[in-house]
Amino acid sequence: MSSRLSDLERVRNIGIMAHIDAGKTTTTERILFYTGQIHKMGEVHEGDTEMDWMAQERERGITITAAATSCPWLDHRINIIDTPGHVDFTAEVERSLRVLDGGVVLFSGVEMVESQSETVWRQADRYRVPRIAFVNKLDRAESNFTGTLEMIEARLGALTVPLCLPYRDAGRKLVGMIDLLSRELITWDVERRGSAMTRGPVPEEMRDQVELYRELAVERVAEFDDRVMEAFVDGREVRQDDFHAGLRRACIARGVVPVVGGSAFQNIGVQPLLDAIVRYLPSPLDVPAVRSADGSEERKTDPEAPFCGLAFKVTSDAYAGRLVYVRIYSGTLKAGGHAYNATAEKGLRVTKLFRMHANHRQPLEEASAGDIVAIVGSQTVSTGDTLCDKDAPILLEKIHFPEPVIFAAVEPRTEAERPELMEGLDKLAQEDPTFHVRVDDATDEIVIGGMGELHLDVLVRRLREDLRVHASVGTPQVAYRETLREPIVVEDRFARQAAGRGQFAEVVVRLEPLPRESGIRFAFEAKPEEIPKAYAAAIESALRGTLTNGPLAGYPLADIGATVIGGSFHPVDSSELAFRAATSAALHKAYGAGVFELLEPIMEGEVITPAEYLGEVMEDLARRRGEIRTLRPLETVQILMVSVPLAETFGYATRLRSLTQGRATCSLRVARYEMVPEGLREKIVKSRGY
């Protein structure tokens, strides 16, 4: 193996993911401290963490953008992306997972598996990312390590391999963690902030439990490894190297999830987590070759192969201008060199190349396969673009992002400031693919769209504070959709005589309702003698353009199948323009004759409240048209799995805090669209002036 490939064996590209408040940023801070990347640990509650470098992140105590960093451990380089836990920033998690080789999913040992942990777990499943779990907050007396293991298996369908157990004293204080494999109790030096560890014998009262869980771990690894299986069947002691090798194979194959635990805040258990990252998560050489979007071509992780990478994040930088984060899958990229944007079909010059550490930059001369770097170069690179060698082009699959569910109008202070406002909004939209900006054709209003109240609030503040652009923002509005209730067939003929030349087209279109989340589907079934196939693109374009404004209240149409089933043309007088006009007129006929429904986004998730406030919380949810799916008691709190219309959730987090003296929390995400009740539909339609 070449030295460059053996270097790649010692690289880990990982993401740290979890529900909000599970302790991701605190854990990352400890990782950076113990690997020597920082010399002072920051704390989220003190607002001085390294990874949450944005002013808003420090003020709110949450992660908003996925920050990237790199650190050494046991002769390996770990590239880490610390992702947000809040549901409004799920796109940050989505794009990070696309380019990572492995993940660390954090669970709070108190709340265990929460709704957003489930969301990121499913996202990681979709991208086939091997992962390990870290059960955090075990210093809290009410935490439950083995209960969290059981809940991971029950709710996430994963097979866990526990590698440790917490050891507590008589007062339920966390003393240290027991390493199941070596049968040792590890304690951390408080004076030295956990940087020194001591190993000692397992306390007598824990021995039976240690043997029970150790046997469970060995048995589960034995299913994936012959050597471990032989030792297990023969009743022999399993060699630690064999166990690690077997567990690594099983983890990379996504058959099992290794689980470690501790308390990042108390500096307990972080070094074993680093050991597990290096031992069990894949290197760039262990993951399958990246394939082109059409599946016809693949690129193996090889620095000598032609260059290929994916731009997964774009940020505005006060000094460098525009930074594009790129995961390099194959080949080598040099500072001052050239690349080709296969998505935009444009060449670009890579003026500078950096390894990122939160918002600090380390200049590089070159970067190769397996690296995650930031480049300064072309203004035309967008999130999801494929960068490659012009002589060996390849187009990778784009990253798909959810559509916005909430909108608000934005106005500049004066008309003279409008271009500046548009420029600022465009910069934010380039960085965040779930943030949309458009100008309303009818009112000339600037309308912004996003994933939730917090999402828009954060972006508007970034506009003000980071880009120095001031604007007033209207009340957030729900992104309703319209759909057809019953199938309908419409036809229209366009015939005009203009300047000696005629315009002629006739179309027959069948419209039918589709299942939820189907979008708009187009099919062309007209015979060639009725309408030549050459006109299909013009008809589809007119159809999609017209369906952006529905007949009920002007909202976009969704979940409709449109099939061109017939029509007629003239060999001389027919044109694309005529077919566009005929299609648009046919759809407006359908608007008058068809039966349409209004759809609204429905949020799903969990509300965690102290038991004494349960009545008030349930009453408030009922007033908001909320539905309680399940109710689960956990220690002193009640966990409600709920679904509630998005329109009813504006200001809900503030109301929930006031109902429960600040003690309840909620985490909701848009799950689906459903029909609006009839009485409410009339009200919404009237409010739109229809």
NUSE-950558 format. One record per residue (C-alpha): residue in three letters; x, y, z. Coordinates in steps of 0.02 Angstrom, whole numbers, padded with zeros to 5 digits, always signed. Layout:
BEGIN
ALAXYZ ...
// end
This chain:
BEGIN
MET+00000+00000+00000 SER+00068+00173-00045 SER+00113+00291+00098 ARG-00030+00408+00046 LEU-00156+00266+00061 SER-00086+00210+00229 ASP-00104+00392+00287 LEU-00287+00383+00233 GLU-00311+00230+00345 ARG-00277+00346+00491 VAL-00410+00475+00445 ARG-00585+00480+00520 ASN-00719+00597+00448 ILE-00855+00601+00580 GLY-01005+00704+00632 ILE-01072+00729+00808 MET-01262+00725+00809 ALA-01399+00729+00940 HIS-01558+00805+01007 ILE-01543+00986+01067 ASP-01462+00998+01241 ALA-01390+00821+01240 GLY-01216+00897+01256 LYS-01140+00892+01080 THR-01044+01055+01090 THR-00982+01019+01268 THR-00920+00848+01211 THR-00832+00923+01058 GLU-00751+01054+01171 ARG-00681+00913+01281 ILE-00619+00818+01128 LEU-00524+00973+01068 PHE-00449+00998+01241 TYR-00389+00818+01264 THR-00318+00810+01087 GLY-00219+00970+01119 GLN-00313+01079+00993 ILE-00366+01205+01126 HIS-00288+01245+01295 LYS-00443+01307+01384 MET-00611+01219+01387 GLY-00759+01329+01345 GLU-00932+01303+01420 VAL-01098+01324+01327 HIS-01179+01410+01478 GLU-01034+01534+01489 GLY-01042+01570+01300 ASP-00857+01541+01266 THR-00853+01377+01168 GLU-00737+01356+01021 MET-00861+01273+00901 ASP-01011+01387+00936 TRP-00917+01541+00874 MET-01065+01641+00808 ALA-01127+01774+00931 GLN-01305+01706+00921 GLU-01246+01528+00958 ARG-01159+01588+01116 GLU-01307+01693+01169 ARG-01440+01560+01139 GLY-01331+01413+01196 ILE-01372+01313+01039 THR-01275+01261+00883 ILE-01341+01344+00725 THR-01212+01304+00591 ALA-01114+01143+00570 ALA-00936+01190+00621 ALA-00788+01091+00556 THR-00625+01053+00646 SER-00481+00931+00644 CYS-00384+00851+00787 PRO-00254+00714+00816 TRP-00278+00556+00924 LEU-00169+00399+00933 ASP-00078+00439+00769 HIS-00245+00468+00680 ARG-00324+00629+00615 ILE-00507+00653+00660 ASN-00604+00779+00554 ILE-00759+00826+00654 ILE-00918+00915+00605 ASP-01019+00972+00757 THR-01198+00981+00693 PRO-01350+01074+00764 GLY-01481+00980+00865 HIS-01625+01101+00839 VAL-01753+01042+00711 ASP-01755+01210+00620 PHE-01574+01178+00567 THR-01598+00999+00508 ALA-01525+01045+00336 GLU-01356+01071+00420 VAL-01365+00890+00482 GLU-01427+00828+00313 ARG-01283+00902+00213 SER-01153+00850+00343 LEU-01211+00668+00342 ARG-01196+00664+00153 VAL-01007+00690+00162 LEU-00962+00598+00323 ASP-00894+00421+00340 GLY-00953+00391+00519 GLY-01054+00471+00657 VAL-01060+00488+00845 VAL-01239+00502+00908 LEU-01255+00576+01082 PHE-01398+00528+01196 SER-01437+00607+01363 GLY-01439+00471+01496 VAL-01584+00565+01578 GLU-01704+00596+01432 MET-01635+00446+01334 VAL-01699+00434+01152 GLU-01786+00599+01110 SER-01878+00647+00951 GLN-01734+00740+00867 SER-01613+00597+00910 GLU-01734+00486+00815 THR-01736+00608+00668 VAL-01546+00616+00652 TRP-01536+00427+00673 ARG-01656+00403+00527 GLN-01556+00531+00424 ALA-01397+00432+00460 ASP-01488+00271+00408 ARG-01536+00353+00244 TYR-01355+00398+00206 ARG-01294+00226+00269 VAL-01176+00305+00396 PRO-01098+00185+00524 ARG-01108+00257+00699 ILE-01063+00238+00881 ALA-01166+00302+01027 PHE-01110+00404+01178 VAL-01229+00408+01327 ASN-01197+00577+01409 LYS-01251+00659+01573 LEU-01220+00501+01676 ASP-01167+00615+01821 ARG-01351+00655+01847 ALA-01427+00545+01984 GLU-01584+00509+01880 SER-01485+00451+01726 ASN-01501+00271+01667 PHE-01366+00195+01556 THR-01442+00021+01533 GLY-01616+00098+01509 THR-01544+00205+01368 LEU-01470+00048+01286 GLU-01641-00036+01291 MET-01728+00118+01221 ILE-01601+00133+01077 GLU-01642-00047+01031 ALA-01831-00027+01051 ARG-01855+00142+00965 LEU-01715+00143+00838 GLY-01706-00042+00796 ALA-01517-00047+00825 LEU-01415-00189+00901 THR-01305-00111+01037 VAL-01135-00173+01099 PRO-01104-00095+01271 LEU-00918-00064+01306 CYS-00934+00010+01480 LEU-01046+00031+01633 PRO-01059+00180+01751 TYR-01002+00154+01932 ARG-01085+00258+02067 ASP-01055+00273+02254 ALA-01190+00248+02387 GLY-01251+00427+02361 ARG-01278+00395+02172 LYS-01127+00507+02129 LEU-01036+00452+01970 VAL-00863+00389+02021 GLY-00803+00327+01851 MET-00836+00205+01708 ILE-00801+00018+01706 ASP-00715-00044+01547 LEU-00807-00208+01511 LEU-00671-00281+01400 SER-00523-00255+01517 ARG-00632-00273+01675 GLU-00559-00113+01750 LEU-00634+00038+01837 ILE-00573+00200+01756 THR-00576+00359+01860 TRP-00532+00535+01801 ASP-00425+00662+01895 VAL-00536+00809+01944 GLU-00388+00925+01982 ARG-00318+00901+01806 ARG-00490+00924+01723 GLY-00500+00741+01674 SER-00338+00737+01573 ALA-00264+00601+01686 MET-00350+00431+01706 THR-00322+00293+01834 ARG-00366+00110+01806 GLY-00409-00002+01953 PRO-00503-00163+01994 VAL-00692-00179+01972 PRO-00784-00153+02138 GLU-00851-00318+02210 GLU-01035-00266+02202 MET-01022-00234+02013 ARG-00937-00396+01961 ASP-01093-00496+01916 GLN-01166-00352+01813 VAL-00998-00326+01724 GLU-00989-00511+01676 LEU-01170-00508+01614 TYR-01145-00357+01499 ARG-00970-00413+01446 GLU-01040-00580+01388 LEU-01180-00489+01295 ALA-01051-00381+01204 VAL-00940-00530+01157 GLU-01090-00632+01100 ARG-01151-00493+00984 VAL-00978-00467+00906 ALA-00960-00658+00887 GLU-01106-00656+00763 PHE-00997-00551+00645 ASP-00824-00624+00676 ASP-00764-00805+00664 ARG-00616-00787+00783 VAL-00723-00708+00919 MET-00856-00842+00887 GLU-00728-00985+00908 ALA-00664-00914+01073 PHE-00843-00883+01134 VAL-00903-01060+01089 ASP-00747-01141+01166 GLY-00769-01039+01325 ARG-00597-00959+01302 GLU-00553-00779+01344 VAL-00572-00672+01187 ARG-00413-00579+01136 GLN-00441-00391+01144 ASP-00367-00364+00970 ASP-00487-00493+00896 PHE-00634-00412+00986 HIS-00588-00237+00921 ALA-00562-00301+00742 GLY-00729-00396+00746 LEU-00825-00249+00818 ARG-00747-00132+00689 ARG-00807-00245+00547 ALA-00982-00259+00623 CYS-00993-00071+00651 ILE-00937-00026+00474 ALA-01063-00153+00405 ARG-01195-00061+00511 GLY-01238-00224+00599 VAL-01208-00157+00775 VAL-01184+00007+00868 PRO-01041+00014+00995 VAL-01096+00112+01150 VAL-00986+00208+01272 GLY-01039+00330+01406 GLY-00989+00463+01531 SER-01017+00645+01574 ALA-00934+00770+01457 PHE-00974+00914+01577 GLN-00884+00823+01720 ASN-00740+00771+01602 ILE-00781+00585+01620 GLY-00776+00460+01476 VAL-00713+00570+01333 GLN-00547+00479+01302 PRO-00633+00308+01283 LEU-00751+00393+01158 LEU-00598+00452+01057 ASP-00526+00275+01066 ALA-00692+00206+01000 ILE-00695+00332+00856 VAL-00521+00277+00800 ARG-00551+00091+00832 TYR-00724+00064+00759 LEU-00775+00202+00637 PRO-00723+00186+00454 SER-00578+00273+00369 PRO-00610+00346+00193 LEU-00540+00180+00125 ASP-00675+00079+00215 VAL-00825+00164+00136 PRO-00894+00115-00035 ALA-00832+00210-00189 VAL-00935+00365-00229 ARG-01051+00342-00380 SER-01114+00464-00510 ALA-01296+00519-00502 ASP-01344+00403-00646 GLY-01246+00257-00570 SER-01138+00236-00725 GLU-00971+00283-00646 GLU-00883+00268-00480 ARG-00728+00344-00399 LYS-00626+00250-00269 THR-00540+00342-00126 ASP-00370+00363-00208 PRO-00260+00520-00208 GLU-00187+00467-00377 ALA-00358+00454-00464 PRO-00438+00603-00557 PHE-00502+00737-00438 CYS-00684+00729-00381 GLY-00769+00815-00233 LEU-00937+00878-00170 ALA-00968+01058-00112 PHE-01078+01032+00040 LYS-01079+01203+00122 VAL-01053+01385+00069 THR-01017+01524+00194 SER-00981+01710+00183 ASP-00816+01753+00265 ALA-00772+01931+00315 TYR-00591+01908+00257 ALA-00589+01772+00125 GLY-00755+01821+00043 ARG-00840+01659+00001 LEU-00784+01494+00078 VAL-00843+01331+00000 TYR-00827+01173+00106 VAL-00780+01023-00002 ARG-00769+00837+00037 ILE-00636+00765-00079 TYR-00680+00588-00135 SER-00537+00555-00255 GLY-00381+00638-00325 THR-00287+00791-00263 LEU-00330+00976-00262 LYS-00193+01109-00259 ALA-00201+01290-00201 GLY-00186+01400-00355 GLY-00246+01257-00465 HIS-00402+01232-00570 ALA-00559+01125-00553 TYR-00719+01102-00652 ASN-00894+01129-00582 ALA-00987+00985-00669 THR-01157+01044-00603 ALA-01143+01221-00673 GLU-01030+01164-00817 LYS-00903+01301-00778 GLY-00717+01300-00739 LEU-00652+01379-00579 ARG-00485+01430-00505 VAL-00447+01374-00327 THR-00356+01528-00261 LYS-00336+01466-00081 LEU-00359+01304+00014 PHE-00389+01291+00204 ARG-00410+01163+00340 MET-00545+01236+00453 HIS-00549+01244+00642 ALA-00720+01322+00682 ASN-00696+01498+00608 HIS-00504+01489+00607 ARG-00412+01439+00448 GLN-00250+01343+00420 PRO-00184+01370+00242 LEU-00141+01213+00142 GLU-00038+01188-00016 GLU-00141+01037-00069 ALA-00276+00918-00008 SER-00317+00744-00069 ALA-00446+00603-00062 GLY-00528+00583+00109 ASP-00501+00765+00159 ILE-00633+00893+00210 VAL-00569+01067+00168 ALA-00629+01243+00126 ILE-00584+01327-00038 VAL-00586+01509-00092 GLY-00625+01528-00275 SER-00771+01544-00392 GLN-00930+01639-00347 THR-01032+01512-00446 VAL-01014+01359-00332 SER-01174+01314-00238 THR-01215+01184-00106 GLY-01224+01010-00185 ASP-01116+01052-00337 THR-00991+00922-00399 LEU-00813+00983-00423 CYS-00699+00874-00529 ASP-00559+00862-00656 LYS-00615+00936-00823 ASP-00531+00792-00917 ALA-00624+00661-00813 PRO-00795+00737-00777 ILE-00919+00653-00657 LEU-01084+00717-00587 LEU-01128+00661-00410 GLU-01305+00658-00342 LYS-01360+00827-00272 ILE-01408+00849-00090 HIS-01598+00860-00069 PHE-01669+00985+00054 PRO-01847+01007+00122 GLU-01956+01149+00057 PRO-01990+01298+00175 VAL-02148+01287+00281 ILE-02155+01465+00346 PHE-02145+01633+00256 ALA-02129+01816+00304 ALA-02125+01980+00207 VAL-01967+02087+00224 GLU-01955+02274+00189 PRO-01801+02387+00177 ARG-01802+02547+00282 THR-01799+02650+00121 GLU-01817+02605-00062 ALA-01633+02655-00087 GLU-01582+02513+00030 ARG-01678+02380-00069 PRO-01529+02322-00178 GLU-01423+02304-00020 LEU-01561+02202+00064 MET-01579+02088-00088 GLU-01391+02061-00093 GLY-01386+02016+00093 LEU-01533+01895+00076 ASP-01453+01814-00077 LYS-01292+01785+00023 LEU-01391+01698+00161 ALA-01489+01595+00033 GLN-01326+01536-00046 GLU-01266+01477+00125 ASP-01430+01396+00179 PRO-01526+01295+00048 THR-01682+01288+00158 PHE-01693+01479+00159 HIS-01787+01543+00006 VAL-01802+01722-00058 ARG-01926+01778-00191 VAL-02011+01937-00249 ASP-02201+01926-00257 ASP-02257+01963-00436 ALA-02420+02045-00383 THR-02363+02155-00237 ASP-02174+02171-00273 GLU-02148+02120-00090 ILE-01988+02027-00040 VAL-02041+01862+00039 ILE-01923+01748+00138 GLY-01959+01566+00181 GLY-01882+01445+00306 MET-01904+01293+00418 GLY-01977+01378+00572 GLU-01992+01535+00679 LEU-01818+01513+00755 HIS-01741+01483+00583 LEU-01808+01648+00513 ASP-01768+01741+00674 VAL-01586+01683+00670 LEU-01566+01729+00485 VAL-01643+01901+00505 ARG-01525+01935+00651 ARG-01377+01876+00547 LEU-01434+01997+00412 ARG-01431+02138+00540 GLU-01277+02093+00642 ASP-01160+02004+00521 LEU-01205+02086+00355 ARG-01255+02257+00429 VAL-01417+02263+00329 HIS-01573+02328+00418 ALA-01750+02277+00373 SER-01921+02258+00453 VAL-02000+02086+00450 GLY-02186+02048+00443 THR-02281+01917+00543 PRO-02234+01739+00493 GLN-02360+01653+00378 VAL-02390+01467+00351 ALA-02342+01390+00184 TYR-02510+01311+00140 ARG-02531+01207-00017 GLU-02680+01169-00128 THR-02727+01004-00207 LEU-02862+00924-00314 ARG-02994+00814-00231 GLU-03064+00724-00385 PRO-02993+00684-00559 ILE-03042+00800-00703 VAL-03007+00806-00891 VAL-02991+00978-00974 GLU-02951+01036-01150 ASP-02917+01200-01235 ARG-02876+01261-01409 PHE-02767+01412-01446 ALA-02790+01485-01621 ARG-02731+01658-01673 GLN-02687+01745-01836 ALA-02545+01869-01814 ALA-02447+01964-01950 GLY-02490+01838-02085 ARG-02435+01688-01982 GLY-02554+01582-01879 GLN-02531+01512-01704 PHE-02618+01346-01667 ALA-02616+01216-01527 GLU-02742+01104-01442 VAL-02713+01002-01283 VAL-02815+00878-01180 VAL-02749+00858-01002 ARG-02803+00736-00866 LEU-02775+00799-00687 GLU-02788+00679-00540 PRO-02751+00683-00353 LEU-02594+00591-00294 PRO-02541+00529-00120 ARG-02468+00660-00001 GLU-02288+00717-00032 SER-02295+00662-00216 GLY-02270+00839-00282 ILE-02318+00872-00463 ARG-02296+00727-00585 PHE-02303+00753-00772 ALA-02333+00621-00907 PHE-02350+00638-01095 GLU-02463+00505-01174 ALA-02525+00596-01330 LYS-02494+00503-01494 PRO-02362+00580-01611 GLU-02496+00615-01743 GLU-02594+00715-01610 ILE-02448+00812-01532 PRO-02265+00782-01580 LYS-02152+00740-01431 ALA-02049+00896-01471 TYR-02184+01002-01386 ALA-02187+00900-01223 ALA-02055+01009-01135 ALA-02148+01171-01175 ILE-02313+01097-01112 GLU-02231+01035-00951 SER-02148+01204-00922 ALA-02315+01297-00943 LEU-02402+01171-00832 ARG-02277+01186-00688 GLY-02274+01376-00706 THR-02464+01389-00694 LEU-02477+01268-00547 THR-02379+01388-00435 ASN-02540+01484-00398 GLY-02693+01383-00347 PRO-02875+01434-00370 LEU-02926+01435-00185 ALA-02805+01560-00110 GLY-02658+01573-00231 TYR-02549+01445-00142 PRO-02441+01323-00243 LEU-02525+01161-00298 ALA-02457+00993-00240 ASP-02488+00806-00254 ILE-02564+00816-00429 GLY-02532+00704-00578 ALA-02548+00794-00747 THR-02553+00686-00904 VAL-02567+00752-01082 ILE-02685+00623-01160 GLY-02723+00705-01329 GLY-02735+00862-01434 SER-02693+00920-01609 PHE-02562+01024-01700 HIS-02535+01110-01867 PRO-02374+01071-01965 VAL-02346+01257-02004 ASP-02440+01359-01874 SER-02401+01261-01714 SER-02262+01325-01600 GLU-02200+01306-01422 LEU-02281+01474-01381 ALA-02451+01413-01442 PHE-02440+01252-01339 ARG-02391+01350-01184 ALA-02542+01464-01205 ALA-02661+01316-01235 THR-02595+01222-01081 SER-02611+01374-00967 ALA-02789+01406-01028 ALA-02837+01222-01002 LEU-02774+01228-00822 HIS-02874+01386-00787 LYS-03028+01292-00848 ALA-02987+01156-00720 TYR-02974+01291-00586 GLY-03153+01341-00623 ALA-03227+01166-00641 GLY-03123+01059-00519 VAL-03145+01029-00331 PHE-02991+01090-00235 GLU-02934+01071-00055 LEU-02817+01171+00056 LEU-02674+01077+00141 GLU-02579+01132+00297 PRO-02413+01073+00369 ILE-02428+00965+00525 MET-02290+00964+00657 GLU-02243+00809+00755 GLY-02127+00786+00901 GLU-02122+00784+01089 VAL-02164+00895+01235 ILE-02075+00857+01399 THR-02160+00930+01552 PRO-02149+00907+01741 ALA-02295+00796+01795 GLU-02381+00935+01896 TYR-02410+01041+01739 LEU-02476+00899+01630 GLY-02658+00957+01638 GLU-02620+01136+01583 VAL-02505+01077+01443 MET-02635+00953+01375 GLU-02773+01085+01385 ASP-02665+01210+01289 LEU-02625+01080+01155 ALA-02811+01039+01133 ARG-02845+01225+01104 ARG-02714+01221+00966 ARG-02799+01075+00875 GLY-02659+00964+00942 GLU-02672+00775+00954 ILE-02579+00676+01088 ARG-02515+00513+01013 THR-02432+00435+01166 LEU-02398+00485+01345 ARG-02247+00410+01434 PRO-02195+00443+01615 LEU-02007+00455+01648 GLU-01947+00490+01827 THR-02028+00658+01873 VAL-02079+00711+01698 GLN-02210+00662+01569 ILE-02161+00643+01386 LEU-02301+00680+01262 MET-02282+00628+01079 VAL-02393+00753+00990 SER-02448+00813+00818 VAL-02511+00992+00797 PRO-02542+01105+00645 LEU-02396+01224+00611 ALA-02516+01372+00608 GLU-02554+01341+00792 THR-02372+01333+00849 PHE-02322+01516+00827 GLY-02263+01575+00997 TYR-02292+01402+01071 ALA-02118+01383+01149 THR-02141+01547+01245 ARG-02318+01499+01300 LEU-02259+01327+01357 ARG-02122+01406+01463 SER-02244+01526+01546 LEU-02368+01384+01582 THR-02234+01280+01668 GLN-02123+01414+01748 GLY-01991+01383+01615 ARG-01974+01196+01654 ALA-02056+01114+01500 THR-01972+01095+01330 CYS-02037+01053+01157 SER-01958+00990+00997 LEU-02070+00988+00843 ARG-02034+00959+00659 VAL-02143+00963+00502 ALA-02196+00784+00467 ARG-02331+00794+00333 TYR-02470+00896+00252 GLU-02655+00867+00293 MET-02821+00942+00239 VAL-02875+01103+00326 PRO-03046+01087+00415 GLU-03184+01168+00313 GLY-03229+01314+00430 LEU-03048+01363+00446 ARG-03020+01348+00259 GLU-03151+01484+00224 LYS-03064+01599+00349 ILE-02892+01573+00268 VAL-02961+01600+00092 LYS-03049+01763+00146 SER-02892+01827+00234 ARG-02800+01809+00067 GLY-02932+01917-00019 TYR-02999+01774-00129 
// end
